[in-house]
Amino acid sequence: MHTMLKTRTAGSGPNLVLLHGWGVNSGVWQPIAAQLEQQFSVTYVDLPGFGENYQALSKPYDLANLAASVASVIPENSLLAGWSLGGLVAQKIALHEPAKVSQLVLIASSPKFQKSDDWPGIEPTILQTFSQQLVKNLSKTIDRFLAIQAMGSDSAKTDIKKIKSSIEASPQADIAALTAGLKILEQVDLRTELASLTMPVHWMLGRLDSLVPAKLNEYVQQKLPSNHSVSVFPHASHAPFISHTEHFLADFMAAFNESTLK
């Protein structure tokens, strides 16, 4: 069962929906919000258990319920953009409710986050350690996760400060949602389903990302159909929209314009 989520919409133009990642909330989009709102009608969604929806927990808290909760509150025919865990939710919505999605943009996201023999990703021990640490010290664990996200970026310290100041206006995430979110990152594998998507899909990867390796670029180009495109930001880590705002916005708009011309 899913709960009705609060959302916020600002700006005017085609519908754009933004889904944030693990441990943060929709405030994370603040560095690019004003520019996007000049071009789009932007709907900001806090995932269940996060931000303004910290009390709205989907039960069971799994990817299918997260996707259903979000899909029920977003406009039809939206450009749907998801960052990290939010990108996994966006993929699930596109697969199961394609009428909601005119185009999919996946920012530092993957169909499968955990590393395996045939797949680049996060070491299983890292996700397990975060789950154990959460119970001991919630704030410290989220801080450590933010530090890993920024690792490699030239502006790592500034990036972390920007993320923290953008998200601190909203309530802290629910620990059950955080734990279940890590479990989703650990277990979900959508690789076999991705080829069935028919809308334009644009992947935006950071070459220095230690959570979603840029090697995913090869997979997108070699294994997925031609409706998938990919950009790799050479100096970015896991949050290109924060570390390289202008480059990110230019690429985002180019991908949108490209898809509307087709």
C-alpha positions as CSV (number, residue, x, y, z in Angstrom):
1,M,0.0,0.0,0.0
2,H,1.3,3.5,-0.7
3,T,0.6,6.8,1.0
4,M,-0.3,10.1,-0.7
5,L,2.8,12.2,-1.0
6,K,3.2,16.0,-0.7
7,T,4.8,17.6,-3.7
8,R,5.7,21.2,-4.7
9,T,5.4,22.7,-8.2
10,A,7.1,25.9,-9.5
11,G,7.9,27.5,-12.8
12,S,6.1,27.2,-16.2
13,G,6.6,25.1,-19.3
14,P,6.6,21.3,-20.0
15,N,6.3,19.1,-16.9
16,L,9.5,18.1,-15.3
17,V,9.6,15.9,-12.2
18,L,12.8,15.6,-10.0
19,L,13.5,12.7,-7.7
20,H,16.4,13.0,-5.2
21,G,18.8,10.3,-3.9
22,W,19.3,8.4,-0.7
23,G,19.8,10.3,2.6
24,V,18.8,13.7,1.2
25,N,15.5,15.4,0.1
26,S,14.2,17.5,-2.7
27,G,16.0,20.6,-1.4
28,V,19.1,19.1,-3.0
29,W,18.0,20.5,-6.4
30,Q,18.2,24.1,-5.0
31,P,21.5,24.9,-6.9
32,I,19.7,24.4,-10.3
33,A,16.1,25.1,-9.3
34,A,15.8,28.7,-10.6
35,Q,17.3,27.9,-14.0
36,L,15.0,24.8,-14.5
37,E,11.9,26.7,-13.4
38,Q,12.5,29.2,-16.2
39,Q,12.1,26.4,-18.7
40,F,9.8,23.9,-17.0
41,S,6.9,23.4,-14.7
42,V,9.0,21.6,-12.1
43,T,7.4,19.2,-9.6
44,Y,9.7,18.4,-6.6
45,V,8.9,15.2,-4.8
46,D,10.3,14.0,-1.5
47,L,10.5,10.2,-1.6
48,P,8.5,8.4,1.1
49,G,10.3,8.6,4.4
50,F,12.3,11.7,3.3
51,G,11.9,15.5,3.7
52,E,8.3,16.6,3.9
53,N,7.2,13.0,3.4
54,Y,9.2,11.6,6.3
55,Q,6.1,10.2,7.9
56,A,4.6,8.8,4.7
57,L,6.2,5.3,4.6
58,S,5.2,2.9,1.9
59,K,4.6,-0.6,3.2
60,P,6.4,-2.7,2.4
61,Y,9.1,-0.2,1.6
62,D,10.3,-1.6,-1.7
63,L,11.0,-0.2,-5.1
64,A,7.6,-1.2,-6.5
65,N,5.7,0.7,-3.8
66,L,8.1,3.7,-4.0
67,A,7.4,3.9,-7.7
68,A,3.7,3.6,-7.3
69,S,3.6,6.3,-4.6
70,V,5.5,8.8,-6.8
71,A,3.6,7.9,-10.0
72,S,0.3,8.6,-8.3
73,V,1.2,12.3,-7.6
74,I,3.1,13.3,-10.8
75,P,1.6,14.7,-14.1
76,E,1.1,12.5,-17.2
77,N,3.7,12.9,-19.9
78,S,6.5,14.3,-17.7
79,L,10.2,14.6,-18.3
80,L,11.2,12.4,-15.3
81,A,14.7,13.0,-13.9
82,G,16.1,10.9,-11.0
83,W,19.4,11.1,-9.2
84,S,21.1,8.0,-7.8
85,L,18.4,6.1,-5.8
86,G,15.8,8.5,-7.4
87,G,17.0,7.3,-10.8
88,L,16.1,3.7,-9.8
89,V,12.6,4.8,-8.8
90,A,12.3,6.7,-12.1
91,Q,13.3,3.6,-14.1
92,K,10.7,1.6,-12.3
93,I,8.0,4.2,-13.0
94,A,9.0,4.4,-16.7
95,L,8.8,0.5,-16.9
96,H,5.4,0.2,-15.2
97,E,3.6,3.5,-15.9
98,P,5.1,4.7,-19.2
99,A,2.2,7.1,-19.8
100,K,3.6,9.2,-17.0
101,V,7.0,9.5,-18.7
102,S,7.7,11.4,-22.0
103,Q,11.5,11.2,-21.4
104,L,13.7,9.7,-18.7
105,V,16.9,11.4,-17.4
106,L,19.1,9.3,-15.1
107,I,21.7,11.2,-13.2
108,A,24.5,9.2,-11.6
109,S,22.2,6.3,-11.5
110,S,22.3,2.7,-12.5
111,P,19.9,-0.3,-13.1
112,K,22.0,-2.2,-10.5
113,F,24.0,-0.4,-7.9
114,Q,25.8,-3.3,-6.2
115,K,29.0,-4.6,-7.7
116,S,29.0,-8.2,-9.0
117,D,31.4,-10.3,-11.1
118,D,30.0,-9.0,-14.3
119,W,29.1,-5.5,-13.2
120,P,30.8,-2.3,-11.9
121,G,29.2,-0.9,-8.8
122,I,29.4,-0.3,-5.1
123,E,31.3,-2.9,-3.1
124,P,28.7,-4.9,-1.1
125,T,30.6,-4.3,2.1
126,I,30.1,-0.6,1.8
127,L,26.3,-0.8,1.7
128,Q,26.3,-3.3,4.6
129,T,28.5,-1.0,6.7
130,F,26.2,1.9,6.1
131,S,23.2,-0.2,7.3
132,Q,25.0,-1.1,10.5
133,Q,26.3,2.5,11.1
134,L,22.8,4.0,10.6
135,V,21.5,2.4,13.8
136,K,24.5,3.8,15.8
137,N,24.6,7.3,14.5
138,L,22.2,8.5,11.8
139,S,23.6,12.0,11.1
140,K,27.2,10.9,11.0
141,T,26.3,8.1,8.6
142,I,24.6,10.4,6.2
143,D,27.5,12.8,6.4
144,R,29.9,9.9,5.5
145,F,27.7,9.0,2.5
146,L,27.7,12.6,1.3
147,A,31.5,12.6,1.6
148,I,31.7,9.5,-0.6
149,Q,29.4,11.1,-3.2
150,A,31.6,14.1,-3.5
151,M,34.9,12.1,-3.5
152,G,37.0,12.8,-6.5
153,S,35.4,16.1,-7.4
154,D,37.8,19.1,-7.4
155,S,35.2,21.0,-5.3
156,A,34.4,18.1,-2.9
157,K,34.2,20.2,0.3
158,T,32.1,22.9,-1.3
159,D,29.8,20.3,-2.9
160,I,29.2,18.7,0.5
161,K,28.4,22.1,2.1
162,K,26.0,22.9,-0.8
163,I,24.2,19.6,-0.4
164,K,23.9,20.0,3.4
165,S,22.7,23.6,3.3
166,S,20.2,22.7,0.6
167,I,18.6,19.8,2.5
168,E,18.7,21.1,6.1
169,A,15.4,23.1,5.9
170,S,13.4,19.8,5.7
171,P,13.0,17.2,8.5
172,Q,15.6,14.4,8.8
173,A,14.8,11.2,6.9
174,D,13.1,8.3,8.7
175,I,15.6,5.6,9.8
176,A,13.3,2.8,8.5
177,A,13.2,4.5,5.0
178,L,17.0,4.9,5.1
179,T,17.6,1.3,5.9
180,A,15.1,0.0,3.3
181,G,16.6,2.4,0.8
182,L,20.0,0.8,1.2
183,K,18.4,-2.6,0.9
184,I,17.0,-1.5,-2.5
185,L,20.4,-0.3,-3.6
186,E,21.8,-3.6,-2.5
187,Q,19.2,-5.9,-4.2
188,V,17.6,-4.3,-7.2
189,D,18.6,-5.3,-10.7
190,L,16.6,-3.8,-13.6
191,R,19.1,-4.7,-16.4
192,T,17.0,-7.2,-18.2
193,E,14.0,-4.8,-18.3
194,L,15.7,-1.6,-19.6
195,A,15.7,-2.6,-23.2
196,S,11.9,-2.6,-23.2
197,L,11.7,1.2,-22.6
198,T,10.6,3.1,-25.7
199,M,10.8,6.7,-24.6
200,P,14.1,8.7,-24.9
201,V,16.5,7.9,-22.0
202,H,19.5,10.1,-21.2
203,W,22.2,8.9,-18.8
204,M,24.4,11.6,-17.1
205,L,27.5,10.1,-15.4
206,G,30.5,11.5,-13.5
207,R,33.8,10.1,-14.6
208,L,35.1,10.3,-11.0
209,D,32.0,8.8,-9.4
210,S,32.9,6.0,-6.9
211,L,29.3,4.9,-6.4
212,V,28.1,4.6,-10.1
213,P,31.2,3.9,-12.2
214,A,31.4,5.7,-15.5
215,K,32.0,2.3,-17.1
216,L,28.3,2.2,-17.2
217,N,28.8,4.4,-20.3
218,E,30.0,1.3,-22.2
219,Y,27.0,-0.7,-21.2
220,V,24.5,2.0,-22.3
221,Q,26.3,2.3,-25.7
222,Q,26.8,-1.3,-26.4
223,K,23.9,-3.1,-24.8
224,L,20.9,-0.7,-24.9
225,P,18.8,0.4,-27.9
226,S,19.3,3.7,-29.7
227,N,16.7,5.6,-27.6
228,H,19.4,5.6,-24.9
229,S,22.0,8.3,-24.9
230,V,24.8,9.1,-22.5
231,S,27.0,12.0,-21.3
232,V,30.1,11.6,-19.1
233,F,31.2,14.7,-17.1
234,P,35.0,14.4,-17.1
235,H,35.6,16.2,-13.8
236,A,32.4,15.3,-11.9
237,S,31.8,12.7,-9.2
238,H,28.4,11.6,-8.0
239,A,26.6,15.0,-8.1
240,P,27.3,16.7,-11.4
241,F,24.4,19.1,-11.0
242,I,26.1,20.5,-7.9
243,S,29.8,20.4,-8.9
244,H,29.3,21.4,-12.5
245,T,26.0,23.3,-12.6
246,E,26.4,25.1,-16.0
247,H,27.8,22.1,-17.9
248,F,25.0,20.0,-16.3
249,L,22.2,22.4,-17.3
250,A,23.5,22.8,-20.9
251,D,23.6,19.0,-21.3
252,F,20.2,18.5,-19.7
253,M,18.6,21.1,-22.0
254,A,20.4,19.7,-25.1
255,A,19.0,16.2,-24.3
256,F,15.5,17.6,-23.8
257,N,15.6,19.6,-27.0
258,E,17.0,16.6,-28.9
259,S,14.1,14.4,-27.7
260,T,11.5,17.0,-28.6
261,L,12.8,17.3,-32.2
262,K,12.5,13.6,-32.8
